Amino acid sequence: MVTKGSIVDSIKALGRVVAVQQQDLYFRVPGNLQTMNVQVGQKVTKGELLASLDTSTLRRQLARDQAALDAQKLSLQEAQAQLAAANLGLKDNVEEAQANLRAAQAAYNTAVSRLQVLEQPSSSDVAKAKAAVDAANQAVNAAKLHLQQVQAGPAPADAQKAQAAVVSAQAALTLAQQHLVTLEAGPQPQDVAIAQAKMQAAQAAFTAAKAQYEAFKNGPTPAEIQKAQLAVQQAKDALYAAQTKRDAVCGQGRTSANCKAANAAVDSAQTNLDAANQALAQLNQVLPTDAAQAQATYQQAQANLAAAEAAYQAAVAKASPTDIANAQANIVAAQAALQQAKANQAALTPTSAAIAQAQQAVASAGAAAESALVQYNSLLHPSVAAVNQQKNGVIQAAAAVTVAQAQLSKAEQQLTQGNTNAINLQIYQKKVEEAQLQVDQDNAQLQQMEVTAPFDGVVVMAQGQPGDQVNAYTAVVTVANPTQLELAISVPQTSLSQVAVGQKATIKMDIFPKKTFTGVVSALPSVNTAASSSSSSSPGGSSSSSSSSTPPPGTAIDQSPRVTPQWPGPGAQIGELASVTIVIQKKSNVLLIPTGAVNTINGRTFVLLDDGGRQKPVDIQIGIQTDQETEVVSGLKEGQRVFARNI
């Protein structure tokens, strides 16, 4: 029967538990195995020595090379000491001569600059000198004015201001003292009575405002509405009676006094009726502004009551030690302020010392002004003697520069002659470098003859006994990290091309009986080569994940794709087997027939269709095929019957 359904194309393979991180370790040089310190299943830590070659010959060579290096270093140190001793005094002479030359050159530049200023002063120098004279004269005037002010005494306004400051400070001290007395005396009956009266008044105002606010908020009661309606009816009856009486009185004569009185009574009754109607309307309709005003009045009354209650509590409360201490501190501060105000007032009265100081300031300002004027006049009209003296100074400074240059040249020549030993020093340095290079090569070769653990893990392979001949780059130990495990699966070469990273898989293992768990293909087969492993970060080891696109002849090819399982729990161990089914593809809602109904002869694929009880060959195109079912891509329709073999 041709039916519709789902079909899954999968590959079944055998898997083995392996570590995600696993590394083959080897020696980089051939030799005789000296030690094999581990065995399969043994735990190792990173950096631990696992195996080593016989290094006795190399270590003897290293000792000889190290001794030669030490000897060359001693010879170099001796040559350096000799050169340093020979050049120490010469270098000091050069540095001293350089310092003398710099000083002589600076003195010459200063002498030339001063001569230029004497012979041709710049406009800016003249302006600066003139400004200095003006500033000095202004300082003299200011000093004289200050002397006059000191001698005249304080101005009336300053005296009044100082007196006012003293009075204010005295008043502040008095208030601070009175406040302390009040605190120490405790609550006064009259203050308590006043605060209590204010609190009671605030309570009454709050009660009234609350009642009015609630009246606006809740609306009029039926009794209030009924009372207002009755008032309207009574006002109507009174208006009707007044109108009836007016008609009777005014019918006799509208100009009489009785008619006027009757009309006034009607007007009064009408006014009363309007007021009653307005009151009734106000009960039936409360304006938002009235409600808001009532609410604001209520909130203000509530705040006033809280303030009055706080004032009452403050009036009846006794002063705390802190309040008294603060009041005492305020008195001390007020006393200090009063003393300072009196001192400021007294300072306004000139003393003999202040007058003498002001007079000295006038004298000093006058002397500075005279000096500035002399410098200004000498700048405009320098004397011949001063110019000649400065010229002689320039000549002497130039001669000092010449002498300093000659001394520096001589010191440098002596230092150059003393450096003839520097060539020998370079020869000794080169010999040390060559000896160090040989020692480094010996140490590097020693490292190549040892295998250490690249990480914490477990030994899964160890081969060789002490004395065995070991080839270079041949794995002797394999270390795996058991904390992260995966499955290496064995897939037939013909099906390997169908496996791709990301495909899902179902897994069964004896360690997890009656459990089927899932995984995903995480890596495809890779190629391990000695060339790629030589770039490993760990000396003497190659990672199992290194690969090359074109492996050389004789290179081992890893035919094991990797599957990362969703482990149902702990317990899996390296080396355990697993049954793995990889889902290659899955199709839904396709035509399916039993695989036994498919016939293939001479490249032709067909089925025997039930045609009214007769077998009719029909060519078909198939897709996914399993042991039980086959997908029909074309040639059949759902519901048709086909003949299957062995059925």
Secondary structure per residue as TSV (DSSP state, phi and psi in degrees):
chain	resnum	aa	ss	phi	psi
A	1	M	-	360.0	132.1
A	2	V	-	-84.5	118.4
A	3	T	E	-124.3	170.2
A	4	K	E	-110.2	142.2
A	5	G	E	-178.8	-161.6
A	6	S	E	-110.9	149.0
A	7	I	E	-140.6	144.5
A	8	V	E	-122.2	128.7
A	9	D	E	-97.1	121.4
A	10	S	E	-139.4	165.1
A	11	I	E	-123.8	128.2
A	12	K	E	-98.5	134.0
A	13	A	E	-145.8	162.6
A	14	L	E	-97.9	131.8
A	15	G	E	-116.9	157.4
A	16	R	E	-132.4	137.6
A	17	V	E	-70.7	124.9
A	18	V	E	-132.2	166.5
A	19	A	E	-86.4	143.4
A	20	V	S	-63.8	-40.1
A	21	Q	S	-106.4	108.7
A	22	Q	E	-142.3	139.3
A	23	Q	E	-142.0	132.4
A	24	D	E	-85.4	134.2
A	25	L	E	-115.6	142.2
A	26	Y	-	-151.1	167.6
A	27	F	-	-91.3	148.4
A	28	R	S	-90.7	-6.9
A	29	V	S	-133.2	151.2
A	30	P	-	-76.9	161.7
A	31	G	E	168.5	-175.2
A	32	N	E	-93.2	130.5
A	33	L	E	-67.3	123.7
A	34	Q	E	-95.9	-46.0
A	35	T	E	-136.0	143.1
A	36	M	E	-128.1	101.7
A	37	N	-	-90.1	-2.7
A	38	V	-	-132.1	165.6
A	39	Q	-	-138.5	166.3
A	40	V	T	-59.7	133.7
A	41	G	T	92.7	-8.3
A	42	Q	-	-79.4	139.3
A	43	K	E	-82.6	140.4
A	44	V	E	-131.8	158.4
A	45	T	-	-114.5	156.5
A	46	K	T	-57.8	130.9
A	47	G	T	89.4	-6.5
A	48	E	-	-70.7	137.4
A	49	L	E	-73.6	122.2
A	50	L	E	-101.3	-41.0
A	51	A	E	-156.6	157.6
A	52	S	E	-151.2	153.9
A	53	L	E	-91.7	170.3
A	54	D	-	-70.6	114.8
A	55	T	-	-113.2	14.5
A	56	S	H	-61.8	-46.3
A	57	T	H	-63.1	-44.6
A	58	L	H	-65.7	-35.9
A	59	R	H	-69.2	-35.7
A	60	R	H	-63.8	-40.8
A	61	Q	H	-63.9	-40.0
A	62	L	H	-63.2	-39.6
A	63	A	H	-63.0	-42.3
A	64	R	H	-64.9	-44.8
A	65	D	H	-65.7	-35.8
A	66	Q	H	-66.7	-40.5
A	67	A	H	-63.1	-41.6
A	68	A	H	-63.1	-38.8
A	69	L	H	-63.7	-44.0
A	70	D	H	-62.3	-39.6
A	71	A	H	-64.7	-42.5
A	72	Q	H	-65.3	-36.1
A	73	K	H	-65.5	-39.7
A	74	L	H	-64.1	-41.8
A	75	S	H	-62.6	-40.4
A	76	L	H	-64.5	-43.5
A	77	Q	H	-62.8	-39.0
A	78	E	H	-64.0	-42.9
A	79	A	H	-66.6	-38.3
A	80	Q	H	-64.8	-41.1
A	81	A	H	-64.0	-42.4
A	82	Q	H	-63.2	-43.2
A	83	L	H	-66.8	-41.2
A	84	A	H	-64.0	-41.1
A	85	A	H	-65.4	-38.5
A	86	A	H	-70.3	-34.0
A	87	N	H	-96.4	-8.4
A	88	L	H	-60.6	-52.6
A	89	G	H	-66.1	-36.2
A	90	L	H	-65.4	-40.4
A	91	K	H	-65.1	-39.8
A	92	D	H	-62.0	-39.5
A	93	N	H	-63.6	-40.7
A	94	V	H	-64.4	-46.0
A	95	E	H	-63.2	-39.9
A	96	E	H	-65.2	-41.9
A	97	A	H	-65.2	-38.9
A	98	Q	H	-62.9	-42.1
A	99	A	H	-63.9	-41.7
A	100	N	H	-63.5	-38.5
A	101	L	H	-65.7	-43.2
A	102	R	H	-61.7	-40.9
A	103	A	H	-66.5	-42.3
A	104	A	H	-64.9	-40.2
A	105	Q	H	-65.3	-40.7
A	106	A	H	-64.4	-40.8
A	107	A	H	-64.5	-38.7
A	108	Y	H	-64.3	-45.7
A	109	N	H	-60.9	-39.4
A	110	T	H	-65.9	-42.6
A	111	A	H	-63.7	-42.1
A	112	V	H	-63.9	-41.7
A	113	S	H	-63.5	-41.3
A	114	R	H	-66.8	-38.2
A	115	L	H	-64.4	-41.9
A	116	Q	H	-61.5	-38.9
A	117	V	H	-65.8	-39.4
A	118	L	H	-66.8	-45.3
A	119	E	H	-78.6	-41.4
A	120	Q	S	-139.3	79.4
A	121	P	-	-64.8	138.7
A	122	S	-	-75.8	158.6
A	123	S	H	-62.0	-33.3
A	124	S	H	-69.2	-38.5
A	125	D	H	-63.2	-42.2
A	126	V	H	-63.3	-43.6
A	127	A	H	-62.9	-39.6
A	128	K	H	-65.0	-42.0
A	129	A	H	-64.6	-41.2
A	130	K	H	-64.9	-40.6
A	131	A	H	-64.2	-35.4
A	132	A	H	-65.7	-38.3
A	133	V	H	-64.3	-45.6
A	134	D	H	-62.6	-42.8
A	135	A	H	-65.0	-38.3
A	136	A	H	-65.5	-40.6
A	137	N	H	-63.9	-41.7
A	138	Q	H	-62.7	-37.8
A	139	A	H	-64.8	-37.0
A	140	V	H	-62.6	-47.1
A	141	N	H	-61.4	-41.7
A	142	A	H	-64.8	-40.7
A	143	A	H	-65.0	-40.6
A	144	K	H	-64.3	-42.8
A	145	L	H	-62.0	-40.9
A	146	H	H	-64.7	-38.8
A	147	L	H	-62.4	-41.9
A	148	Q	H	-62.6	-42.5
A	149	Q	H	-63.8	-40.8
A	150	V	H	-64.8	-43.8
A	151	Q	H	-67.6	-33.7
A	152	A	H	-75.9	-18.2
A	153	G	-	86.0	-178.4
A	154	P	-	-70.9	150.7
A	155	A	-	-71.6	153.3
A	156	P	H	-55.7	-40.2
A	157	A	H	-63.9	-41.3
A	158	D	H	-65.7	-38.9
A	159	A	H	-64.3	-43.1
A	160	Q	H	-63.5	-40.9
A	161	K	H	-63.7	-41.6
A	162	A	H	-65.6	-41.2
A	163	Q	H	-64.0	-40.2
A	164	A	H	-63.3	-37.2
A	165	A	H	-65.3	-38.5
A	166	V	H	-65.0	-44.4
A	167	V	H	-62.6	-43.4
A	168	S	H	-64.0	-41.1
A	169	A	H	-66.0	-37.9
A	170	Q	H	-64.5	-41.5
A	171	A	H	-64.4	-39.8
A	172	A	H	-64.7	-38.3
A	173	L	H	-65.2	-41.9
A	174	T	H	-61.7	-44.5
A	175	L	H	-63.0	-40.7
A	176	A	H	-64.5	-40.1
A	177	Q	H	-66.4	-42.1
A	178	Q	H	-63.5	-38.2
A	179	H	H	-64.5	-38.6
A	180	L	H	-65.4	-41.7
A	181	V	H	-61.2	-42.0
A	182	T	H	-63.6	-42.7
A	183	L	H	-64.8	-42.4
A	184	E	H	-69.6	-31.0
A	185	A	H	-71.6	-25.2
A	186	G	-	86.8	-175.9
A	187	P	-	-60.6	137.8
A	188	Q	-	-98.3	138.5
A	189	P	H	-55.5	-42.9
A	190	Q	H	-65.9	-37.1
A	191	D	H	-66.6	-40.1
A	192	V	H	-63.9	-42.1
A	193	A	H	-63.2	-43.8
A	194	I	H	-62.9	-45.8
A	195	A	H	-63.1	-38.0
A	196	Q	H	-66.6	-41.8
A	197	A	H	-62.6	-42.6
A	198	K	H	-64.2	-36.8
A	199	M	H	-67.8	-40.4
A	200	Q	H	-65.6	-41.3
A	201	A	H	-63.0	-41.5
A	202	A	H	-64.8	-35.2
A	203	Q	H	-64.7	-43.4
A	204	A	H	-64.1	-44.2
A	205	A	H	-63.2	-38.9
A	206	F	H	-64.8	-41.2
A	207	T	H	-62.3	-44.0
A	208	A	H	-65.9	-45.1
A	209	A	H	-64.5	-37.0
A	210	K	H	-65.5	-41.6
A	211	A	H	-63.7	-42.0
A	212	Q	H	-67.0	-40.0
A	213	Y	H	-65.7	-43.6
A	214	E	H	-65.4	-33.1
A	215	A	H	-64.1	-45.3
A	216	F	H	-65.7	-37.7
A	217	K	H	-70.7	-43.7
A	218	N	H	-88.7	-16.8
A	219	G	-	86.5	169.1
A	220	P	-	-70.6	150.1
A	221	T	-	-82.2	159.1
A	222	P	H	-56.4	-35.4
A	223	A	H	-66.4	-38.2
A	224	E	H	-67.9	-39.4
A	225	I	H	-65.1	-42.4
A	226	Q	H	-62.8	-40.0
A	227	K	H	-64.4	-41.1
A	228	A	H	-67.2	-38.6
A	229	Q	H	-64.0	-39.7
A	230	L	H	-64.0	-39.2
A	231	A	H	-64.0	-37.4
A	232	V	H	-64.2	-44.3
A	233	Q	H	-63.4	-42.8
A	234	Q	H	-62.9	-38.9
A	235	A	H	-66.1	-36.3
A	236	K	H	-64.6	-44.4
A	237	D	H	-62.5	-40.6
A	238	A	H	-65.7	-38.6
A	239	L	H	-65.1	-41.6
A	240	Y	H	-63.1	-42.2
A	241	A	H	-65.8	-39.4
A	242	A	H	-66.8	-39.8
A	243	Q	H	-64.8	-40.9
A	244	T	H	-63.3	-44.0
A	245	K	H	-66.2	-38.0
A	246	R	H	-64.9	-41.0
A	247	D	H	-62.9	-37.2
A	248	A	H	-71.8	-38.5
A	249	V	H	-77.2	-44.8
A	250	C	H	-74.2	-15.9
A	251	G	T	-66.9	-23.3
A	252	Q	S	-85.6	-20.7
A	253	G	-	166.9	113.1
A	254	R	T	-77.9	-9.5
A	255	T	T	-99.8	-0.5
A	256	S	S	-74.2	161.0
A	257	A	H	-65.7	-34.4
A	258	N	H	-65.5	-36.7
A	259	C	H	-67.3	-41.5
A	260	K	H	-62.5	-40.8
A	261	A	H	-65.5	-36.6
A	262	A	H	-66.7	-40.5
A	263	N	H	-64.0	-39.0
A	264	A	H	-63.8	-36.4
A	265	A	H	-66.8	-37.1
A	266	V	H	-65.1	-44.6
A	267	D	H	-60.9	-41.3
A	268	S	H	-64.5	-40.7
A	269	A	H	-65.2	-37.6
A	270	Q	H	-65.2	-40.7
A	271	T	H	-62.1	-41.7
A	272	N	H	-64.4	-38.5
A	273	L	H	-65.2	-43.0
A	274	D	H	-61.0	-40.8
A	275	A	H	-65.7	-39.5
A	276	A	H	-65.8	-42.6
A	277	N	H	-62.7	-40.3
A	278	Q	H	-64.7	-40.1
A	279	A	H	-64.5	-41.3
A	280	L	H	-64.1	-40.8
A	281	A	H	-65.6	-37.8
A	282	Q	H	-65.8	-33.4
A	283	L	H	-67.3	-36.6
A	284	N	H	-80.1	-19.6
A	285	Q	-	-141.8	112.0
A	286	V	-	-95.5	123.5
A	287	L	-	-70.9	145.3
A	288	P	H	-59.0	-35.2
A	289	T	H	-65.9	-37.2
A	290	D	H	-66.1	-42.8
A	291	A	H	-64.7	-41.0
A	292	A	H	-65.4	-40.2
A	293	Q	H	-63.8	-41.6
A	294	A	H	-64.6	-38.8
A	295	Q	H	-66.2	-42.3
A	296	A	H	-63.6	-41.4
A	297	T	H	-63.1	-39.5
A	298	Y	H	-65.2	-44.2
A	299	Q	H	-65.9	-40.3
A	300	Q	H	-64.6	-40.7
A	301	A	H	-64.6	-36.6
A	302	Q	H	-64.8	-41.7
A	303	A	H	-66.1	-40.1
A	304	N	H	-64.2	-38.0
A	305	L	H	-65.8	-42.4
A	306	A	H	-62.7	-41.3
A	307	A	H	-65.1	-40.9
A	308	A	H	-66.1	-39.2
A	309	E	H	-65.7	-40.0
A	310	A	H	-64.6	-40.4
A	311	A	H	-64.4	-38.0
A	312	Y	H	-66.1	-43.4
A	313	Q	H	-62.8	-37.0
A	314	A	H	-67.7	-34.6
A	315	A	H	-69.5	-36.3
A	316	V	H	-89.7	-11.9
A	317	A	S	-79.9	146.0
A	318	K	-	-86.4	150.2
A	319	A	-	-67.6	137.8
A	320	S	-	-83.1	161.7
A	321	P	H	-56.5	-32.7
A	322	T	H	-66.4	-42.0
A	323	D	H	-62.2	-42.2
A	324	I	H	-65.9	-42.7
A	325	A	H	-61.2	-40.8
A	326	N	H	-63.9	-41.0
A	327	A	H	-63.6	-41.0
A	328	Q	H	-64.1	-40.2
A	329	A	H	-63.9	-36.5
A	330	N	H	-64.5	-36.4
A	331	I	H	-65.2	-44.3
A	332	V	H	-60.4	-43.8
A	333	A	H	-64.4	-40.3
A	334	A	H	-65.8	-37.8
A	335	Q	H	-64.0	-42.2
A	336	A	H	-63.0	-41.1
A	337	A	H	-64.6	-38.5
A	338	L	H	-64.9	-43.0
A	339	Q	H	-62.4	-41.3
A	340	Q	H	-64.8	-39.7
A	341	A	H	-64.1	-41.9
A	342	K	H	-65.6	-38.2
A	343	A	H	-64.4	-41.2
A	344	N	H	-63.1	-38.6
A	345	Q	H	-66.6	-42.0
A	346	A	H	-66.6	-31.2
A	347	A	H	-66.8	-19.4
A	348	L	T	-70.4	-23.3
A	349	T	S	-79.7	119.4
A	350	P	-	-64.7	140.0
A	351	T	-	-108.2	165.4
A	352	S	H	-62.9	-34.8
A	353	A	H	-67.2	-40.3
A	354	A	H	-65.5	-39.7
A	355	I	H	-65.6	-42.3
A	356	A	H	-63.8	-39.0
A	357	Q	H	-64.6	-41.1
A	358	A	H	-65.9	-39.1
A	359	Q	H	-64.6	-40.0
A	360	Q	H	-64.2	-35.9
A	361	A	H	-64.7	-37.1
A	362	V	H	-65.4	-42.9
A	363	A	H	-64.9	-42.5
A	364	S	H	-64.6	-40.5
A	365	A	H	-65.2	-37.2
A	366	G	H	-65.8	-41.6
A	367	A	H	-63.8	-40.9
A	368	A	H	-64.4	-36.5
A	369	A	H	-67.3	-41.5
A	370	E	H	-63.5	-41.2
A	371	S	H	-64.0	-41.7
A	372	A	H	-63.8	-37.1
A	373	L	H	-68.6	-39.9
A	374	V	H	-62.3	-44.0
A	375	Q	H	-64.1	-38.7
A	376	Y	H	-64.6	-44.4
A	377	N	H	-67.3	-38.5
A	378	S	H	-68.2	-28.6
A	379	L	H	-70.6	-38.2
A	380	L	H	-77.9	-35.9
A	381	H	S	-135.4	75.2
A	382	P	-	-67.6	148.3
A	383	S	-	-79.2	155.6
A	384	V	H	-64.3	-38.8
A	385	A	H	-63.4	-39.7
A	386	A	H	-66.1	-40.1
A	387	V	H	-65.3	-44.9
A	388	N	H	-64.5	-39.2
A	389	Q	H	-62.5	-40.2
A	390	Q	H	-70.5	-33.7
A	391	K	H	-64.1	-42.5
A	392	N	H	-61.3	-37.3
A	393	G	H	-62.5	-37.9
A	394	V	H	-65.2	-42.8
A	395	I	H	-63.5	-43.6
A	396	Q	H	-64.5	-39.3
A	397	A	H	-66.1	-39.1
A	398	A	H	-64.1	-39.9
A	399	A	H	-64.8	-36.7
A	400	A	H	-65.5	-35.8
A	401	V	H	-65.1	-42.5
A	402	T	H	-62.1	-43.3
A	403	V	H	-63.9	-42.0
A	404	A	H	-65.2	-37.4
A	405	Q	H	-65.0	-41.7
A	406	A	H	-65.0	-40.1
A	407	Q	H	-65.3	-38.8
A	408	L	H	-66.4	-42.7
A	409	S	H	-61.0	-40.4
A	410	K	H	-66.5	-42.0
A	411	A	H	-66.0	-39.7
A	412	E	H	-66.5	-37.8
A	413	Q	H	-64.6	-40.1
A	414	Q	H	-65.9	-37.3
A	415	L	H	-67.3	-38.3
A	416	T	H	-64.4	-41.9
A	417	Q	H	-65.2	-32.1
A	418	G	H	-76.9	-12.0
A	419	N	G	-89.2	12.6
A	420	T	G	-63.8	-22.9
A	421	N	G	-77.2	-8.4
A	422	A	H	-64.9	-32.7
A	423	I	H	-63.4	-44.5
A	424	N	H	-61.9	-35.0
A	425	L	H	-63.6	-39.5
A	426	Q	H	-65.2	-36.1
A	427	I	H	-64.4	-44.4
A	428	Y	H	-63.3	-39.1
A	429	Q	H	-63.2	-40.5
A	430	K	H	-64.7	-39.8
A	431	K	H	-64.8	-37.6
A	432	V	H	-64.0	-42.5
A	433	E	H	-62.4	-42.3
A	434	E	H	-64.4	-41.3
A	435	A	H	-67.0	-37.9
A	436	Q	H	-65.9	-38.9
A	437	L	H	-61.0	-40.5
A	438	Q	H	-66.2	-40.1
A	439	V	H	-64.6	-41.4
A	440	D	H	-62.0	-40.9
A	441	Q	H	-63.3	-39.5
A	442	D	H	-63.0	-44.7
A	443	N	H	-64.8	-39.5
A	444	A	H	-62.9	-39.7
A	445	Q	H	-68.1	-34.3
A	446	L	H	-62.0	-42.1
A	447	Q	H	-62.9	-34.9
A	448	Q	H	-71.1	-13.7
A	449	M	T	-101.7	12.5
A	450	E	E	-129.1	145.8
A	451	V	E	-118.7	123.2
A	452	T	E	-120.1	157.1
A	453	A	-	-70.3	125.8
A	454	P	S	-77.8	-16.5
A	455	F	S	-161.6	170.5
A	456	D	S	-69.1	133.3
A	457	G	E	-176.7	-157.9
A	458	V	E	-127.7	141.2
A	459	V	E	-77.7	121.8
A	460	V	E	-107.3	-10.5
A	461	M	E	-153.2	132.1
A	462	A	E	-148.3	121.0
A	463	Q	-	-134.9	144.6
A	464	G	-	114.9	145.1
A	465	Q	-	-120.2	153.3
A	466	P	T	-53.5	131.8
A	467	G	T	101.6	-17.6
A	468	D	-	-67.4	147.1
A	469	Q	E	-81.4	128.5
A	470	V	E	-119.6	133.3
A	471	N	-	-84.8	155.2
A	472	A	T	-69.0	144.8
A	473	Y	T	62.6	24.3
A	474	T	-	-106.5	123.1
A	475	A	-	-61.0	130.3
A	476	V	-	-113.7	-24.6
A	477	V	E	-141.6	140.7
A	478	T	E	-122.4	127.5
A	479	V	E	-115.0	135.5
A	480	A	E	-126.3	149.8
A	481	N	-	-96.9	108.3
A	482	P	T	-78.3	0.0
A	483	T	T	-77.5	-21.8
A	484	Q	S	-129.1	115.8
A	485	L	E	-117.9	153.3
A	486	E	E	-147.1	-178.0
A	487	L	E	-113.2	131.0
A	488	A	E	-99.0	118.0
A	489	I	E	-106.0	147.5
A	490	S	E	-99.4	110.5
A	491	V	-	-113.5	134.5
A	492	P	-	-56.0	146.6
A	493	Q	T	-57.9	-34.1
A	494	T	T	-70.0	-23.4
A	495	S	T	-102.6	-4.6
A	496	L	G	-63.6	-33.7
A	497	S	G	-68.4	-17.3
A	498	Q	G	-83.7	-13.6
A	499	V	-	-83.6	135.4
A	500	A	-	-140.0	151.1
A	501	V	T	-62.8	135.2
A	502	G	T	101.7	-11.8
A	503	Q	-	-69.3	145.2
A	504	K	E	-86.1	155.0
A	505	A	E	-143.7	151.3
A	506	T	E	-110.5	143.4
A	507	I	E	-132.3	141.3
A	508	K	E	-131.8	139.0
A	509	M	-	-141.8	147.6
A	510	D	T	-64.1	-28.5
A	511	I	T	-68.6	-22.0
A	512	F	S	-120.0	75.0
A	513	P	T	-63.1	145.0
A	514	K	T	59.1	25.8
A	515	K	-	-128.8	133.7
A	516	T	E	-118.2	120.3
A	517	F	E	-121.9	170.5
A	518	T	E	-109.8	166.4
A	519	G	E	-158.3	-176.8
A	520	V	E	-141.9	143.0
A	521	V	E	-68.9	119.6
A	522	S	E	-109.3	-17.2
A	523	A	E	-157.4	149.6
A	524	L	-	-101.3	170.2
A	525	P	-	-56.2	145.7
A	526	S	-	-129.3	168.6
A	527	V	B	-113.9	126.6
A	528	N	-	-97.7	123.6
A	529	T	-	-128.4	154.4
A	530	A	H	-65.2	-33.7
A	531	A	H	-64.6	-45.4
A	532	S	H	-70.5	-34.2
A	533	S	H	-71.2	-21.3
A	534	S	T	-68.3	-15.8
A	535	S	T	-92.7	10.8
A	536	S	-	-63.3	146.6
A	537	S	S	-70.2	-18.2
A	538	S	S	-105.7	123.8
A	539	P	T	-59.0	137.0
A	540	G	T	73.9	28.9
A	541	G	E	-151.9	156.9
A	542	S	E	-137.1	138.9
A	543	S	E	-78.3	146.6
A	544	S	T	-70.8	-11.2
A	545	S	T	-97.3	-1.6
A	546	S	-	-68.6	147.7
A	547	S	-	-147.7	164.7
A	548	S	-	-143.4	138.3
A	549	S	S	-70.9	-31.2
A	550	T	S	-127.4	87.2
A	551	P	-	-68.3	141.7
A	552	P	-	-73.0	166.8
A	553	P	T	-58.7	140.6
A	554	G	T	86.1	-1.1
A	555	T	-	-78.4	135.5
A	556	A	-	-76.7	131.0
A	557	I	B	-103.5	127.4
A	558	D	-	-81.9	110.8
A	559	Q	-	-95.2	21.8
A	560	S	-	-112.7	103.0
A	561	P	-	-62.6	157.2
A	562	R	E	-107.7	138.1
A	563	V	E	-121.2	127.2
A	564	T	E	-95.3	110.6
A	565	P	E	-83.3	159.4
A	566	Q	-	-95.0	86.4
A	567	W	-	-58.6	131.4
A	568	P	S	-73.4	-9.0
A	569	G	S	169.6	176.4
A	570	P	S	-73.9	164.8
A	571	G	-	131.4	-22.7
A	572	A	-	-68.6	140.6
A	573	Q	-	-124.1	152.3
A	574	I	T	-61.3	132.7
A	575	G	T	100.2	-16.7
A	576	E	-	-69.8	150.7
A	577	L	E	-94.0	157.1
A	578	A	E	-146.7	147.7
A	579	S	E	-96.4	120.1
A	580	V	E	-120.1	133.0
A	581	T	E	-119.7	116.1
A	582	I	E	-97.3	127.0
A	583	V	E	-83.4	110.9
A	584	I	E	-78.3	-49.1
A	585	Q	E	-158.3	160.8
A	586	K	E	-141.9	132.2
A	587	K	E	-125.1	145.9
A	588	S	E	-121.3	154.9
A	589	N	E	56.5	49.0
A	590	V	E	-118.4	163.0
A	591	L	E	-77.5	133.8
A	592	L	E	-129.4	143.3
A	593	I	E	-136.0	160.6
A	594	P	E	-63.0	139.9
A	595	T	G	-61.2	-29.0
A	596	G	G	-67.2	-13.7
A	597	A	G	-87.9	-7.0
A	598	V	-	-87.7	130.2
A	599	N	E	-119.3	136.9
A	600	T	E	-131.3	116.0
A	601	I	E	-136.5	124.8
A	602	N	T	52.6	41.1
A	603	G	T	80.5	-0.3
A	604	R	E	-99.6	131.0
A	605	T	E	-110.0	122.9
A	606	F	E	-151.4	168.5
A	607	V	E	-128.3	162.0
A	608	L	E	-98.9	106.8
A	609	L	E	-84.0	140.1
A	610	D	E	-77.9	106.7
A	611	D	E	-114.0	81.2
A	612	G	T	65.4	36.5
A	613	G	T	92.7	-9.7
A	614	R	E	-101.2	152.3
A	615	Q	E	-92.2	116.3
A	616	K	E	-114.4	118.2
A	617	P	E	-67.2	132.7
A	618	V	E	-134.8	124.7
A	619	D	E	-71.5	140.5
A	620	I	-	-135.5	161.2
A	621	Q	E	-114.2	126.4
A	622	I	E	-108.4	158.9
A	623	G	E	-116.8	-112.9
A	624	I	E	-69.6	137.1
A	625	Q	E	-134.0	127.6
A	626	T	-	-116.4	-177.7
A	627	D	S	-65.1	-26.7
A	628	Q	S	-104.1	-40.8
A	629	E	E	-131.4	158.2
A	630	T	E	-135.0	136.5
A	631	E	E	-80.8	132.5
A	632	V	E	-103.2	114.9
A	633	V	E	-81.9	-38.9
A	634	S	E	-156.8	158.2
A	635	G	S	111.0	-19.7
A	636	L	-	-133.6	165.3
A	637	K	-	-126.0	156.6
A	638	E	T	-61.9	137.5
A	639	G	T	96.6	-17.4
A	640	Q	-	-69.2	154.9
A	641	R	-	-108.7	138.4
A	642	V	E	-127.2	157.5
A	643	F	E	-95.1	130.2
A	644	A	-	-106.6	149.6
A	645	R	T	-68.7	150.0
A	646	N	T	60.0	24.0
A	647	I	-	-124.6	360.0
